[in-house]
Amino acid sequence: MGADQNIDWAKTAASALEWWRDAGVDMLVEDAPRDWLAAIPEAAAPVAVAPAATRSAAPPATIEAFLAWRMSADAPEADWSGVKIAASGPVDAVLMVLVDCPEREDSDVLMSGAVGRLFDRMLAAIGRSRADIHLAALCAARPVAGRMPREIEARLGEIARHHVALVAPKRLLVMGNAASRAILPTDAAQSRENLPVLNHTGGKVTAVVTSYHPRFLLEKPAAKAEAWRDLQMLIGGMK
């Protein structure tokens, strides 16, 4: 009845399965039958295990050791499913870019797919490329919900600030509210009005510019004008 809606049921089913997989469902039924009315046995005393968020409280003090540690079993995201994506680019870059987490399409590098293409165009507009910036994410792996978990946000923000201190760039571009909230005491809107700085040991200082994440700009193209102003602020005075 009614007009042919031309529904591609294969794509619809694949989309639903992908949603459940991201939610953590990995089986339809159990291999063995279960008596759902049976009494629940007393649980054994739990074994104390340090939460992932508190593992290795002191990150390594050198950039090489730190980058290796971020991919190790001691990192806060070590137990997360999904591929871990390392930071990329020169470790002594004058410009560092920080995002919240990998995109769904990312497998080898951060910011791939349509988001990455827009990001590359933004860099080209200010005379930069991935080859001369240091690009990193607060979350080494993509969270199941696609958003940085609030319960680990403070810890990841602390680690990210340590990362910035090791690179000690002249400027830091923080893209998206989640990353901005984790690394700065003020929100993105306030940061645009008063350019904040991160102070490092040895007297080095990194000026921080916050802007929209490319994924937001794809959804809200009208914000590109404001993002362009952010980029102009980012490169102002840089050599």
C-alpha positions as CSV (number, residue, x, y, z in Angstrom):
1,M,0.0,0.0,0.0
2,G,1.1,3.6,-0.7
3,A,4.0,4.8,-2.8
4,D,7.2,2.7,-3.0
5,Q,9.6,4.2,-0.5
6,N,12.6,2.6,-2.1
7,I,14.1,1.6,1.3
8,D,17.5,0.0,1.2
9,W,16.9,-2.6,3.9
10,A,20.4,-3.9,3.7
11,K,21.8,-0.4,4.6
12,T,19.2,0.1,7.2
13,A,20.1,-3.2,8.9
14,A,23.8,-2.5,8.7
15,S,23.2,0.9,10.3
16,A,21.3,-0.6,13.2
17,L,24.0,-3.3,13.8
18,E,26.7,-0.6,13.8
19,W,24.7,1.4,16.4
20,W,24.4,-1.7,18.7
21,R,28.1,-2.5,18.2
22,D,29.1,1.0,19.3
23,A,26.9,0.6,22.3
24,G,28.9,-2.4,23.3
25,V,26.6,-5.3,22.3
26,D,28.7,-8.1,20.9
27,M,26.3,-11.1,20.8
28,L,22.6,-11.8,20.1
29,V,22.3,-14.8,22.4
30,E,24.4,-16.7,24.9
31,D,25.9,-20.0,23.9
32,A,24.5,-21.8,27.0
33,P,20.9,-21.7,28.2
34,R,20.2,-19.8,31.5
35,D,17.7,-20.4,34.3
36,W,16.4,-16.9,34.7
37,L,14.4,-17.9,37.8
38,A,17.4,-19.4,39.7
39,A,18.7,-17.8,42.9
40,I,21.6,-15.5,42.4
41,P,24.7,-17.0,44.1
42,E,26.7,-14.9,46.6
43,A,29.4,-13.0,44.8
44,A,33.0,-13.6,45.7
45,A,34.9,-10.8,47.2
46,P,36.0,-8.4,44.5
47,V,39.6,-8.1,43.5
48,A,40.9,-4.6,43.9
49,V,41.9,-3.2,40.5
50,A,43.0,0.4,40.0
51,P,40.6,2.3,37.8
52,A,41.9,3.1,34.4
53,A,41.6,6.8,35.1
54,T,44.1,6.6,38.0
55,R,46.7,4.3,36.4
56,S,50.3,5.7,36.2
57,A,49.5,9.0,37.9
58,A,52.8,10.6,36.7
59,P,53.1,10.6,32.9
60,P,56.7,10.3,31.5
61,A,58.8,13.4,31.5
62,T,60.1,13.2,27.9
63,I,58.0,13.5,24.8
64,E,59.2,10.2,23.3
65,A,58.4,8.3,26.5
66,F,55.1,10.1,26.9
67,L,53.9,9.3,23.3
68,A,54.7,5.6,23.9
69,W,53.0,5.7,27.3
70,R,49.8,7.1,25.7
71,M,49.5,3.9,23.6
72,S,50.4,1.6,26.4
73,A,48.4,-0.5,28.9
74,D,49.0,2.1,31.6
75,A,47.1,4.9,29.7
76,P,43.6,5.8,31.0
77,E,41.9,4.5,27.8
78,A,43.8,1.2,27.7
79,D,40.6,-0.8,28.4
80,W,38.5,1.0,25.7
81,S,37.5,-0.9,22.6
82,G,38.5,0.4,19.3
83,V,41.8,1.4,17.7
84,K,44.2,3.7,19.6
85,I,45.5,6.6,17.5
86,A,48.8,8.3,18.3
87,A,49.6,12.0,18.0
88,S,51.3,13.0,14.8
89,G,53.6,15.7,13.5
90,P,56.8,17.3,14.8
91,V,57.3,17.1,18.5
92,D,58.9,20.6,18.4
93,A,56.2,22.2,16.3
94,V,55.4,25.9,17.0
95,L,51.7,25.1,16.4
96,M,49.8,22.3,18.1
97,V,46.2,21.3,17.5
98,L,44.1,19.5,20.1
99,V,40.8,17.8,19.5
100,D,38.6,15.7,21.8
101,C,38.7,12.2,20.3
102,P,39.2,10.2,17.1
103,E,36.4,10.4,14.5
104,R,34.3,7.3,13.6
105,E,36.2,7.0,10.3
106,D,39.7,7.3,11.8
107,S,41.9,4.2,11.8
108,D,45.5,5.3,11.3
109,V,45.5,9.1,11.8
110,L,43.3,11.6,13.5
111,M,40.8,13.7,11.5
112,S,40.1,11.6,8.4
113,G,37.1,11.5,6.1
114,A,35.0,14.6,5.4
115,V,36.1,16.1,8.8
116,G,39.8,15.6,7.8
117,R,39.3,17.2,4.4
118,L,37.8,20.3,5.9
119,F,40.6,20.4,8.6
120,D,43.2,20.2,5.8
121,R,41.6,23.1,4.0
122,M,41.6,25.2,7.2
123,L,45.3,24.5,7.7
124,A,46.0,25.4,4.1
125,A,44.1,28.7,4.5
126,I,46.7,29.8,7.1
127,G,49.7,28.4,5.2
128,R,50.0,25.3,7.3
129,S,49.7,21.5,6.8
130,R,49.8,18.4,8.9
131,A,53.5,18.1,8.2
132,D,54.3,21.1,10.3
133,I,51.8,20.9,13.2
134,H,51.6,18.5,16.2
135,L,48.1,17.0,16.2
136,A,46.7,15.1,19.2
137,A,43.5,14.1,20.9
138,L,42.6,14.1,24.6
139,C,41.2,10.6,24.1
140,A,43.6,8.2,22.4
141,A,40.6,6.0,21.4
142,R,37.1,6.9,20.4
143,P,34.6,6.5,23.4
144,V,31.7,4.2,22.9
145,A,29.2,7.1,22.9
146,G,31.5,9.3,20.7
147,R,31.8,11.8,23.6
148,M,34.5,12.2,26.2
149,P,33.3,10.6,29.4
150,R,32.8,13.3,32.1
151,E,34.2,11.0,34.9
152,I,37.6,10.9,33.2
153,E,37.6,14.4,31.7
154,A,39.7,16.0,34.4
155,R,42.4,13.3,34.2
156,L,42.5,13.5,30.4
157,G,42.7,17.3,30.6
158,E,45.7,17.0,33.0
159,I,47.4,14.6,30.7
160,A,46.8,16.9,27.7
161,R,48.3,19.8,29.5
162,H,51.4,17.7,30.2
163,H,51.5,16.8,26.5
164,V,51.4,20.5,25.6
165,A,54.1,21.3,28.1
166,L,56.4,18.7,26.5
167,V,55.9,20.0,23.0
168,A,55.9,23.7,24.3
169,P,54.4,25.1,21.1
170,K,54.1,28.9,20.6
171,R,50.3,28.5,19.9
172,L,47.8,25.8,20.7
173,L,44.5,25.5,18.7
174,V,41.8,23.7,20.7
175,M,39.0,22.6,18.6
176,G,35.5,21.9,20.1
177,N,33.9,22.6,23.4
178,A,34.7,19.3,24.9
179,A,38.5,19.7,24.4
180,S,38.3,23.3,25.5
181,R,36.4,22.4,28.7
182,A,38.9,19.8,29.6
183,I,42.1,21.8,29.1
184,L,41.0,25.4,30.1
185,P,39.2,26.8,33.2
186,T,36.9,28.8,30.9
187,D,34.5,27.8,28.1
188,A,35.2,28.4,24.5
189,A,33.2,31.6,24.2
190,Q,35.1,33.3,27.1
191,S,38.4,32.1,25.7
192,R,37.7,33.9,22.4
193,E,37.4,37.2,24.3
194,N,40.5,36.8,26.5
195,L,43.3,34.8,24.9
196,P,44.4,32.4,27.7
197,V,47.9,31.0,28.1
198,L,49.4,27.9,29.5
199,N,52.6,28.4,31.5
200,H,55.3,25.7,31.4
201,T,58.4,25.1,33.4
202,G,61.5,27.0,32.2
203,G,59.4,30.1,31.5
204,K,57.9,28.9,28.3
205,V,54.3,30.0,27.5
206,T,51.8,28.7,25.0
207,A,48.9,31.0,23.9
208,V,45.7,29.1,23.4
209,V,43.1,29.8,20.7
210,T,39.7,27.9,20.9
211,S,37.6,27.3,17.8
212,Y,34.9,25.1,16.4
213,H,35.6,21.5,15.6
214,P,35.4,20.7,11.8
215,R,32.6,18.2,12.5
216,F,30.5,21.1,13.9
217,L,31.4,23.3,10.9
218,L,30.1,20.6,8.5
219,E,26.8,20.7,10.4
220,K,26.7,24.4,10.8
221,P,28.4,26.1,7.8
222,A,27.3,29.5,9.0
223,A,29.9,29.3,11.8
224,K,32.8,29.1,9.3
225,A,33.1,32.9,9.3
226,E,33.7,32.9,13.1
227,A,36.1,30.0,12.7
228,W,38.1,32.0,10.1
229,R,38.4,34.8,12.7
230,D,39.7,32.3,15.2
231,L,42.4,31.1,12.7
232,Q,43.4,34.7,12.0
233,M,43.9,35.1,15.8
234,L,45.9,31.9,15.9
235,I,48.5,33.0,13.4
236,G,48.6,36.6,14.4
237,G,52.2,37.5,15.3
238,M,53.5,34.0,14.5
239,K,56.6,33.6,12.3
